């Protein structure tokens, strides 16, 4: 596990959550979000309370302890695996849909060709 010489936070955590929330540029207390990026999985940050609000951003320093972080990293890895699987399934479905569409188009054009040939033969035989 990585510990960059930072002192571990007090074990009795959770009581002071909310007291150190800083205001965003709109003057409202920022909301706590969780980062799901590869570099900082499970790390929390403060941002504007509005989805399309100001550009306020600040890491939330009340970070996770090691055990919780391990769980979060594990869950994040699971999420990446599942997302890869999902995109593979979506690709496969899209390919199958394309094949079906292609098959229908081929059928339609062969039908048109048969009708055209038939019409040509009939017009020629009546002369
Ligand atoms: Zn704001």
Backbone and ligand atoms as CSV (ligand in chain L), in Angstrom:
chain,resi,resn,atom,element,x,y,z
A,1,UNK,N,N,0.858,-1.197,0.000
A,1,UNK,CA,C,0.000,0.000,0.000
A,1,UNK,C,C,0.889,1.240,0.000
A,2,UNK,N,N,0.389,2.301,-0.543
A,2,UNK,CA,C,1.170,3.527,-0.647
A,2,UNK,C,C,0.739,4.507,0.443
A,3,UNK,N,N,1.738,4.952,1.155
A,3,UNK,CA,C,1.472,5.987,2.141
A,3,UNK,C,C,2.604,6.991,2.029
A,4,UNK,N,N,2.315,8.140,1.480
A,4,UNK,CA,C,3.354,9.107,1.177
A,4,UNK,C,C,3.700,9.940,2.407
A,5,UNK,N,N,3.935,9.267,3.506
A,5,UNK,CA,C,4.344,9.963,4.705
A,5,UNK,C,C,3.266,10.853,5.281
A,6,UNK,N,N,2.042,10.665,4.800
A,6,UNK,CA,C,0.951,11.494,5.300
A,6,UNK,C,C,0.429,10.866,6.586
A,7,UNK,N,N,0.204,11.652,7.628
A,7,UNK,CA,C,-0.355,11.057,8.844
A,7,UNK,C,C,-1.765,10.531,8.584
A,8,UNK,N,N,-2.053,9.359,9.153
A,8,UNK,CA,C,-3.381,8.789,8.976
A,8,UNK,C,C,-4.402,9.662,9.694
A,9,UNK,N,N,-5.566,9.841,9.089
A,9,UNK,CA,C,-6.590,10.637,9.780
A,9,UNK,C,C,-7.103,9.926,11.032
A,10,UNK,N,N,-7.695,10.687,11.886
A,10,UNK,CA,C,-8.203,10.097,13.128
A,10,UNK,C,C,-9.210,8.996,12.821
A,11,UNK,N,N,-9.160,7.941,13.645
A,11,UNK,CA,C,-10.040,6.798,13.381
A,11,UNK,C,C,-11.503,7.176,13.577
A,12,UNK,N,N,-11.771,8.117,14.453
A,12,UNK,CA,C,-13.164,8.513,14.669
A,12,UNK,C,C,-13.523,9.605,13.658
A,13,UNK,N,N,-13.770,9.180,12.424
A,13,UNK,CA,C,-14.043,10.144,11.358
A,13,UNK,C,C,-15.544,10.223,11.114
A,14,UNK,N,N,-15.932,11.191,10.362
A,14,UNK,CA,C,-17.344,11.294,9.975
A,14,UNK,C,C,-18.098,12.341,10.751
A,15,UNK,N,N,-17.590,12.723,11.927
A,15,UNK,CA,C,-18.372,13.668,12.719
A,15,UNK,C,C,-18.266,15.084,12.166
A,16,UNK,N,N,-17.111,15.394,11.569
A,16,UNK,CA,C,-16.898,16.773,11.168
A,16,UNK,C,C,-17.184,16.992,9.679
A,17,UNK,N,N,-17.830,16.028,9.022
A,17,UNK,CA,C,-18.126,16.191,7.595
A,17,UNK,C,C,-19.146,17.310,7.431
A,18,UNK,N,N,-18.845,18.206,6.567
A,18,UNK,CA,C,-19.766,19.317,6.343
A,18,UNK,C,C,-19.241,20.607,6.904
A,19,UNK,N,N,-18.442,20.520,7.950
A,19,UNK,CA,C,-17.959,21.755,8.555
A,19,UNK,C,C,-16.873,22.402,7.714
A,20,UNK,N,N,-16.113,21.569,6.933
A,20,UNK,CA,C,-15.017,22.131,6.160
A,20,UNK,C,C,-15.381,22.299,4.686
A,21,UNK,N,N,-16.659,22.315,4.383
A,21,UNK,CA,C,-17.075,22.543,2.998
A,21,UNK,C,C,-16.836,24.003,2.642
A,22,UNK,N,N,-16.111,24.202,1.554
A,22,UNK,CA,C,-15.854,25.561,1.123
A,22,UNK,C,C,-16.909,25.995,0.125
A,23,UNK,N,N,-17.127,27.294,0.073
A,23,UNK,CA,C,-18.104,27.816,-0.874
A,23,UNK,C,C,-17.524,27.821,-2.281
A,24,UNK,N,N,-18.385,27.525,-3.272
A,24,UNK,CA,C,-17.949,27.636,-4.651
A,24,UNK,C,C,-18.078,29.095,-5.084
A,25,UNK,N,N,-17.784,29.352,-6.341
A,25,UNK,CA,C,-17.770,30.734,-6.819
A,25,UNK,C,C,-19.170,31.361,-6.819
A,26,UNK,N,N,-20.194,30.521,-6.710
A,26,UNK,CA,C,-21.556,31.058,-6.620
A,26,UNK,C,C,-21.886,31.480,-5.191
A,27,UNK,N,N,-21.000,31.173,-4.258
A,27,UNK,CA,C,-21.237,31.534,-2.872
A,27,UNK,C,C,-22.032,30.503,-2.094
A,28,UNK,N,N,-22.240,29.321,-2.686
A,28,UNK,CA,C,-22.944,28.244,-1.994
A,28,UNK,C,C,-21.926,27.182,-1.590
A,29,UNK,N,N,-22.224,26.421,-0.547
A,29,UNK,CA,C,-21.300,25.343,-0.178
A,29,UNK,C,C,-21.173,24.336,-1.316
A,30,UNK,N,N,-19.931,23.948,-1.624
A,30,UNK,CA,C,-19.711,22.988,-2.698
A,30,UNK,C,C,-20.246,21.622,-2.341
A,31,UNK,N,N,-20.536,20.856,-3.360
A,31,UNK,CA,C,-21.001,19.484,-3.141
A,31,UNK,C,C,-19.824,18.532,-3.226
A,32,UNK,N,N,-19.913,17.436,-2.453
A,32,UNK,CA,C,-18.852,16.420,-2.489
A,32,UNK,C,C,-19.183,15.415,-3.588
A,33,UNK,N,N,-18.259,15.230,-4.510
A,33,UNK,CA,C,-18.404,14.222,-5.549
A,33,UNK,C,C,-17.302,13.186,-5.368
A,34,UNK,N,N,-17.480,12.046,-6.034
A,34,UNK,CA,C,-16.440,11.036,-5.990
A,34,UNK,C,C,-15.811,10.887,-7.357
A,35,UNK,N,N,-14.488,10.852,-7.356
A,35,UNK,CA,C,-13.763,10.696,-8.613
A,35,UNK,C,C,-13.703,9.222,-8.985
A,36,UNK,N,N,-13.994,8.891,-10.240
A,36,UNK,CA,C,-13.863,7.519,-10.726
A,36,UNK,C,C,-12.749,7.420,-11.762
A,37,UNK,N,N,-11.859,8.395,-11.769
A,37,UNK,CA,C,-10.772,8.341,-12.742
A,37,UNK,C,C,-9.778,7.257,-12.339
A,38,UNK,N,N,-8.971,6.829,-13.302
A,38,UNK,CA,C,-7.991,5.777,-13.027
A,38,UNK,C,C,-6.943,6.244,-12.038
A,39,UNK,N,N,-6.575,7.509,-12.123
A,39,UNK,CA,C,-5.506,8.004,-11.270
A,39,UNK,C,C,-5.962,8.232,-9.842
A,40,UNK,N,N,-7.221,8.622,-9.681
A,40,UNK,CA,C,-7.701,8.948,-8.334
A,40,UNK,C,C,-9.032,8.265,-8.041
A,41,UNK,N,N,-9.068,6.932,-8.104
A,41,UNK,CA,C,-10.364,6.278,-7.861
A,41,UNK,C,C,-10.796,6.440,-6.413
A,42,UNK,N,N,-12.043,6.781,-6.242
A,42,UNK,CA,C,-12.599,6.873,-4.905
A,42,UNK,C,C,-12.228,8.141,-4.170
A,43,UNK,N,N,-11.419,8.988,-4.798
A,43,UNK,CA,C,-11.050,10.230,-4.129
A,43,UNK,C,C,-12.192,11.217,-4.283
A,44,UNK,N,N,-12.432,11.956,-3.254
A,44,UNK,CA,C,-13.576,12.872,-3.293
A,44,UNK,C,C,-13.113,14.293,-3.568
A,45,UNK,N,N,-13.970,15.025,-4.207
A,45,UNK,CA,C,-13.633,16.421,-4.490
A,45,UNK,C,C,-14.875,17.283,-4.340
A,46,UNK,N,N,-14.630,18.561,-4.165
A,46,UNK,CA,C,-15.712,19.530,-4.069
A,46,UNK,C,C,-15.901,20.183,-5.419
A,47,UNK,N,N,-17.134,20.378,-5.787
A,47,UNK,CA,C,-17.435,21.086,-7.022
A,47,UNK,C,C,-18.721,21.859,-6.805
A,48,UNK,N,N,-19.096,22.624,-7.805
A,48,UNK,CA,C,-20.297,23.444,-7.697
A,48,UNK,C,C,-21.511,22.560,-7.457
A,49,UNK,N,N,-22.449,23.054,-6.671
A,49,UNK,CA,C,-23.653,22.280,-6.367
A,49,UNK,C,C,-24.565,22.165,-7.566
A,50,UNK,N,N,-24.389,23.068,-8.544
A,50,UNK,CA,C,-25.202,23.005,-9.761
A,50,UNK,C,C,-24.466,22.165,-10.794
A,51,UNK,N,N,-25.191,21.336,-11.571
A,51,UNK,CA,C,-24.503,20.520,-12.579
A,51,UNK,C,C,-23.754,21.365,-13.607
A,52,UNK,N,N,-24.325,22.470,-14.011
A,52,UNK,CA,C,-23.671,23.334,-15.004
A,52,UNK,C,C,-23.306,24.665,-14.369
A,53,UNK,N,N,-22.779,24.576,-13.168
A,53,UNK,CA,C,-22.476,25.800,-12.437
A,53,UNK,C,C,-21.095,26.334,-12.735
A,54,UNK,N,N,-20.476,26.899,-11.730
A,54,UNK,CA,C,-19.164,27.500,-11.930
A,54,UNK,C,C,-18.116,26.398,-12.017
A,55,UNK,N,N,-16.871,26.804,-12.267
A,55,UNK,CA,C,-15.784,25.840,-12.497
A,55,UNK,C,C,-15.044,25.503,-11.216
A,56,UNK,N,N,-15.680,25.716,-10.081
A,56,UNK,CA,C,-15.027,25.464,-8.796
A,56,UNK,C,C,-14.632,24.000,-8.665
A,57,UNK,N,N,-13.406,23.747,-8.275
A,57,UNK,CA,C,-12.937,22.373,-8.077
A,57,UNK,C,C,-11.872,22.353,-6.998
A,58,UNK,N,N,-12.011,21.410,-6.088
A,58,UNK,CA,C,-11.023,21.305,-5.020
A,58,UNK,C,C,-11.073,19.887,-4.469
A,59,UNK,N,N,-9.910,19.263,-4.310
A,59,UNK,CA,C,-9.908,17.939,-3.696
A,59,UNK,C,C,-10.405,18.046,-2.273
A,60,UNK,N,N,-11.197,17.075,-1.899
A,60,UNK,CA,C,-11.723,17.037,-0.541
A,60,UNK,C,C,-10.694,16.313,0.314
A,61,UNK,N,N,-10.103,17.003,1.299
A,61,UNK,CA,C,-8.933,16.448,1.975
A,61,UNK,C,C,-9.273,15.368,2.985
A,62,UNK,N,N,-10.528,15.222,3.324
A,62,UNK,CA,C,-10.916,14.170,4.259
A,62,UNK,C,C,-10.946,12.845,3.500
A,63,UNK,N,N,-9.753,12.307,3.227
A,63,UNK,CA,C,-9.644,11.184,2.304
A,63,UNK,C,C,-9.951,9.855,2.978
A,64,UNK,N,N,-10.080,8.840,2.140
A,64,UNK,CA,C,-10.341,7.502,2.652
A,64,UNK,C,C,-9.115,6.934,3.339
A,65,UNK,N,N,-9.350,6.022,4.227
A,65,UNK,CA,C,-8.251,5.252,4.792
A,65,UNK,C,C,-7.979,4.067,3.880
A,66,UNK,N,N,-6.891,3.352,4.157
A,66,UNK,CA,C,-6.416,2.303,3.261
A,66,UNK,C,C,-7.442,1.248,2.919
A,67,UNK,N,N,-8.105,0.694,3.919
A,67,UNK,CA,C,-9.032,-0.419,3.681
A,67,UNK,C,C,-10.147,0.003,2.715
A,68,UNK,N,N,-10.751,1.162,2.981
A,68,UNK,CA,C,-11.829,1.643,2.130
A,68,UNK,C,C,-11.320,1.890,0.725
A,69,UNK,N,N,-10.099,2.415,0.640
A,69,UNK,CA,C,-9.540,2.718,-0.670
A,69,UNK,C,C,-9.339,1.431,-1.464
A,70,UNK,N,N,-8.882,0.370,-0.799
A,70,UNK,CA,C,-8.723,-0.910,-1.488
A,70,UNK,C,C,-10.040,-1.365,-2.089
A,71,UNK,N,N,-11.111,-1.261,-1.313
A,71,UNK,CA,C,-12.422,-1.675,-1.796
A,71,UNK,C,C,-12.825,-0.831,-3.001
A,72,UNK,N,N,-12.584,0.469,-2.900
A,72,UNK,CA,C,-12.976,1.360,-3.988
A,72,UNK,C,C,-12.183,1.045,-5.248
A,73,UNK,N,N,-10.870,0.798,-5.086
A,73,UNK,CA,C,-10.045,0.458,-6.249
A,73,UNK,C,C,-10.540,-0.833,-6.877
A,74,UNK,N,N,-10.883,-1.802,-6.037
A,74,UNK,CA,C,-11.408,-3.072,-6.536
A,74,UNK,C,C,-12.697,-2.844,-7.321
A,75,UNK,N,N,-13.607,-2.071,-6.751
A,75,UNK,CA,C,-14.877,-1.801,-7.422
A,75,UNK,C,C,-14.646,-1.064,-8.732
A,76,UNK,N,N,-13.689,-0.148,-8.720
A,76,UNK,CA,C,-13.400,0.605,-9.936
A,76,UNK,C,C,-12.875,-0.321,-11.028
A,77,UNK,N,N,-12.013,-1.279,-10.647
A,77,UNK,CA,C,-11.515,-2.241,-11.630
A,77,UNK,C,C,-12.646,-3.085,-12.180
A,78,UNK,N,N,-13.540,-3.527,-11.288
A,78,UNK,CA,C,-14.711,-4.302,-11.729
A,78,UNK,C,C,-15.522,-3.499,-12.737
A,79,UNK,N,N,-15.705,-2.216,-12.440
A,79,UNK,CA,C,-16.493,-1.345,-13.307
A,79,UNK,C,C,-15.850,-1.269,-14.690
A,80,UNK,N,N,-14.510,-1.147,-14.728
A,80,UNK,CA,C,-13.826,-1.036,-16.027
A,80,UNK,C,C,-14.020,-2.325,-16.824
A,81,UNK,N,N,-13.892,-3.484,-16.136
A,81,UNK,CA,C,-14.075,-4.766,-16.821
A,81,UNK,C,C,-15.483,-4.865,-17.380
A,82,UNK,N,N,-16.466,-4.483,-16.555
A,82,UNK,CA,C,-17.862,-4.571,-16.991
A,82,UNK,C,C,-18.133,-3.624,-18.154
A,83,UNK,N,N,-17.538,-2.441,-18.098
A,83,UNK,CA,C,-17.749,-1.491,-19.196
A,83,UNK,C,C,-17.149,-2.020,-20.494
A,84,UNK,N,N,-15.989,-2.680,-20.384
A,84,UNK,CA,C,-15.385,-3.258,-21.589
A,84,UNK,C,C,-16.279,-4.352,-22.158
A,85,UNK,N,N,-16.807,-5.199,-21.261
A,85,UNK,CA,C,-17.710,-6.257,-21.709
A,85,UNK,C,C,-18.931,-5.656,-22.382
A,86,UNK,N,N,-19.482,-4.625,-21.765
A,86,UNK,CA,C,-20.689,-3.996,-22.296
A,86,UNK,C,C,-20.434,-3.418,-23.692
A,87,UNK,N,N,-19.285,-2.768,-23.868
A,87,UNK,CA,C,-19.019,-2.182,-25.181
A,87,UNK,C,C,-18.806,-3.281,-26.212
A,88,UNK,N,N,-18.242,-4.429,-25.802
A,88,UNK,CA,C,-18.098,-5.547,-26.726
A,88,UNK,C,C,-19.460,-6.067,-27.152
A,89,UNK,N,N,-20.369,-6.217,-26.184
A,89,UNK,CA,C,-21.716,-6.706,-26.488
A,89,UNK,C,C,-22.430,-5.716,-27.408
A,90,UNK,N,N,-22.267,-4.418,-27.107
A,90,UNK,CA,C,-22.917,-3.402,-27.949
A,90,UNK,C,C,-22.387,-3.459,-29.374
A,91,UNK,N,N,-21.059,-3.655,-29.518
A,91,UNK,CA,C,-20.466,-3.755,-30.857
A,91,UNK,C,C,-21.038,-4.947,-31.608
A,92,UNK,N,N,-21.149,-6.059,-30.889
A,92,UNK,CA,C,-21.657,-7.291,-31.508
A,92,UNK,C,C,-23.100,-7.084,-31.972
A,93,UNK,N,N,-23.899,-6.469,-31.100
A,93,UNK,CA,C,-25.295,-6.215,-31.453
A,93,UNK,C,C,-25.383,-5.306,-32.674
A,94,UNK,N,N,-24.538,-4.270,-32.709
A,94,UNK,CA,C,-24.566,-3.347,-33.842
A,94,UNK,C,C,-24.182,-4.071,-35.118
A,95,UNK,N,N,-23.178,-4.975,-35.028
A,95,UNK,CA,C,-22.762,-5.729,-36.208
A,95,UNK,C,C,-23.887,-6.624,-36.694
A,96,UNK,N,N,-24.560,-7.288,-35.756
A,96,UNK,CA,C,-25.655,-8.172,-36.147
A,96,UNK,C,C,-26.782,-7.391,-36.795
A,97,UNK,N,N,-27.079,-6.229,-36.252
A,97,UNK,CA,C,-28.132,-5.394,-36.833
A,97,UNK,C,C,-27.743,-4.968,-38.244
A,98,UNK,N,N,-26.471,-4.632,-38.433
A,98,UNK,CA,C,-25.992,-4.251,-39.761
A,98,UNK,C,C,-26.119,-5.409,-40.748
A,99,UNK,N,N,-25.732,-6.613,-40.292
A,99,UNK,CA,C,-25.821,-7.785,-41.167
A,99,UNK,C,C,-27.257,-8.024,-41.600
A,100,UNK,N,N,-28.193,-7.904,-40.660
A,100,UNK,CA,C,-29.602,-8.104,-40.984
A,100,UNK,C,C,-30.046,-7.096,-42.028
A,101,UNK,N,N,-29.661,-5.838,-41.806
A,101,UNK,CA,C,-30.049,-4.777,-42.740
A,101,UNK,C,C,-29.486,-5.074,-44.125
A,102,UNK,N,N,-28.208,-5.503,-44.147
A,102,UNK,CA,C,-27.540,-5.822,-45.413
A,102,UNK,C,C,-28.270,-6.965,-46.114
A,103,UNK,N,N,-28.624,-7.994,-45.334
A,103,UNK,CA,C,-29.335,-9.136,-45.923
A,103,UNK,C,C,-30.649,-8.710,-46.537
A,104,UNK,N,N,-31.385,-7.861,-45.870
A,104,UNK,CA,C,-32.660,-7.377,-46.403
A,104,UNK,C,C,-32.440,-6.607,-47.706
A,105,UNK,N,N,-31.398,-5.764,-47.729
A,105,UNK,CA,C,-31.128,-4.964,-48.926
A,105,UNK,C,C,-30.813,-5.872,-50.101
A,106,UNK,N,N,-29.984,-6.897,-49.873
A,106,UNK,CA,C,-29.626,-7.834,-50.950
A,106,UNK,C,C,-30.876,-8.517,-51.469
A,107,UNK,N,N,-31.743,-8.968,-50.542
A,107,UNK,CA,C,-32.984,-9.640,-50.943
A,107,UNK,C,C,-33.835,-8.710,-51.807
A,108,UNK,N,N,-33.953,-7.462,-51.392
A,108,UNK,CA,C,-34.773,-6.492,-52.115
A,108,UNK,C,C,-34.235,-6.276,-53.526
A,109,UNK,N,N,-32.906,-6.131,-53.647
A,109,UNK,CA,C,-32.335,-5.858,-54.965
A,109,UNK,C,C,-32.440,-7.071,-55.878
A,110,UNK,N,N,-32.287,-8.285,-55.322
A,110,UNK,CA,C,-32.422,-9.466,-56.172
A,110,UNK,C,C,-33.873,-9.585,-56.654
A,111,UNK,N,N,-34.828,-9.212,-55.809
A,111,UNK,CA,C,-36.240,-9.211,-56.212
A,111,UNK,C,C,-36.456,-8.225,-57.361
A,112,UNK,N,N,-35.911,-7.011,-57.222
A,112,UNK,CA,C,-36.034,-5.995,-58.260
A,112,UNK,C,C,-35.416,-6.490,-59.561
A,113,UNK,N,N,-34.253,-7.136,-59.480
A,113,UNK,CA,C,-33.578,-7.657,-60.670
A,113,UNK,C,C,-34.449,-8.693,-61.371
A,114,UNK,N,N,-35.040,-9.611,-60.593
A,114,UNK,CA,C,-35.888,-10.656,-61.176
A,114,UNK,C,C,-37.064,-10.013,-61.906
A,115,UNK,N,N,-37.703,-9.016,-61.282
A,115,UNK,CA,C,-38.846,-8.338,-61.897
A,115,UNK,C,C,-38.406,-7.634,-63.180
A,116,UNK,N,N,-37.249,-6.950,-63.126
A,116,UNK,CA,C,-36.745,-6.223,-64.296
A,116,UNK,C,C,-36.477,-7.178,-65.454
A,117,UNK,N,N,-35.792,-8.270,-65.141
A,117,UNK,CA,C,-35.481,-9.265,-66.186
A,117,UNK,C,C,-36.779,-9.818,-66.772
A,118,UNK,N,N,-37.730,-10.103,-65.885
A,118,UNK,CA,C,-39.019,-10.625,-66.346
A,118,UNK,C,C,-39.718,-9.650,-67.264
A,119,UNK,N,N,-39.734,-8.389,-66.896
A,119,UNK,CA,C,-40.382,-7.354,-67.714
A,119,UNK,C,C,-39.673,-7.233,-69.068
A,120,UNK,N,N,-38.347,-7.250,-69.033
A,120,UNK,CA,C,-37.555,-7.147,-70.277
A,120,UNK,C,C,-37.874,-8.317,-71.202
A,121,UNK,N,N,-37.896,-9.524,-70.647
A,121,UNK,CA,C,-38.168,-10.713,-71.459
A,121,UNK,C,C,-39.561,-10.645,-72.062
A,122,UNK,N,N,-40.541,-10.185,-71.281
A,122,UNK,CA,C,-41.921,-10.110,-71.769
A,122,UNK,C,C,-42.025,-9.088,-72.899
A,123,UNK,N,N,-41.423,-7.910,-72.727
A,123,UNK,CA,C,-41.516,-6.874,-73.758
A,123,UNK,C,C,-40.823,-7.332,-75.031
A,124,UNK,N,N,-39.734,-8.076,-74.890
A,124,UNK,CA,C,-38.999,-8.544,-76.078
A,124,UNK,C,C,-39.776,-9.654,-76.800
A,125,UNK,N,N,-40.415,-10.559,-76.010
A,125,UNK,CA,C,-41.084,-11.693,-76.642
A,125,UNK,C,C,-42.339,-11.257,-77.365
A,126,UNK,N,N,-42.929,-10.106,-77.017
A,126,UNK,CA,C,-44.167,-9.664,-77.661
A,126,UNK,C,C,-43.890,-8.956,-78.993
A,127,UNK,N,N,-42.591,-8.697,-79.264
A,127,UNK,CA,C,-42.318,-7.989,-80.528
A,127,UNK,C,C,-42.299,-8.923,-81.726
L,1,ZN,ZN,ZN,-20.913,27.389,-8.196
